[in-house]
Amino acid sequence: MPMSMEEYEIGLSYTIMKMEQQNTNSKEGVEVLQQVPFEDEKLGNGQYTSKDYHLQSKIPSWMKGFAPASALTVHEESWCAYPNSRTGFLIICYQCPLFSKCSLTIDTVIRPDNGCSDNAHNLTSEQLAAREVEIIDIASQSRDYWSKAISAPNVDLTAFRSQRTSRGPLLKGWMDSCRPVMTTYKLVIMDAPIWGLGERLEDCIIAGERALFLACHRLCFAWIDEWYGMTLDQIQEMERQTDLLLKKTLKKPAKAGSKHDGKRKTLKEEIVAVGSCT
C-alpha cells in the first residue's frame, strides 16, 4: 500500500465504513452488533467488533440449493490492535445447519515494508510447508467472478493520482519505488468439514475473500483524498454514526429522533444527517 502504517489505520477504517454503507439496504447488508475496547496479552490494546452480514444476493447459484440466501448470515468477530489483528467468521444458515460448522479465521500483520517479509506471522516449519503464498497487487487489473459478485468497482490505479498527496499513478514496479509503503500480511484459514462439499466451499470462500481484500485495498487508496488528514477520534465518531446509519437502513431499531429522506447520499453526508438527529 502506498501509505504509512498510521495512514493505513485511518484509511482502512474509512473504506470499510463506506463500503458497508454502499452495500447495505433494507434486505441485506451489515449489522454492527458491538464495538468495545479490549486488552490482550498477544495483540495488545485495541477494539473488539462484532458484526452480522445478512446475505441476499452475493452467493453463487450452486450454493442456493443448500443455503437459501434469505436465511444465510455470516457472523464476524474481530480484535484489532494495530499493527496486528485477528478476525473470525462463522457461517450461520438457519435452514441448513451444516453450514454452521464452517469457520474462517484471518490473522493480519502490518509491516512498513514492500512485501519482503517471508514469515510475518512467525509460522512453524510445518505450517510454512502447508502454506500457499499469494501476492495481491492493488494496481493489477484482474477481475473474476467474485469481483463481479461483490460488485467491486473497476478502479484503475495505474491512471490515478491523488490530488492531496500527489501519490500515484501506480505503475509497474511501484512497490519498490514508492515511499511511504507498507504491506498487510493476511493468514487465511478456512475450515468447512462438510463431506462432499467442504473442499469446494473452502475454495469458493477463499476466492471471495481474495476479491474482497483486493477491492477494499484498491478503494482505500482510490479514496485517499476523502480520508487523508483525518484523526482517530474523527474515525471513531464516524464509526458510531455509521452504526446508527446501518441500523436505520436495515430497518433495525435505532435511537429515537432519527429520520431518513430516502435519498442516497455520500458517506459523510449520511453520517452528518444521522448525527444531527442524535
Salt bridges, closest charged atoms under 4 A:
GLU7 OE1 - ARG167 NH1 2.82
GLU20 OE2 - LYS51 NZ 2.43
GLU28 OE2 - LYS58 NZ 3.87
GLU31 OE1 - HIS54 NE2 2.91
ASP52 OD1 - HIS75 ND1 2.73
GLU77 OE1 - HIS75 NE2 3.99
ASP107 OD1 - ARG86 NE 2.58
ASP118 OD1 - ARG131 NH2 3.95
GLU134 OE2 - ARG210 NE 2.37
GLU226 OE1 - LYS18 NZ 2.94
GLU237 OE2 - ARG240 NH2 3.03
ASP243 OD1 - LYS247 NZ 2.60
ASP261 OD1 - LYS265 NZ 2.82
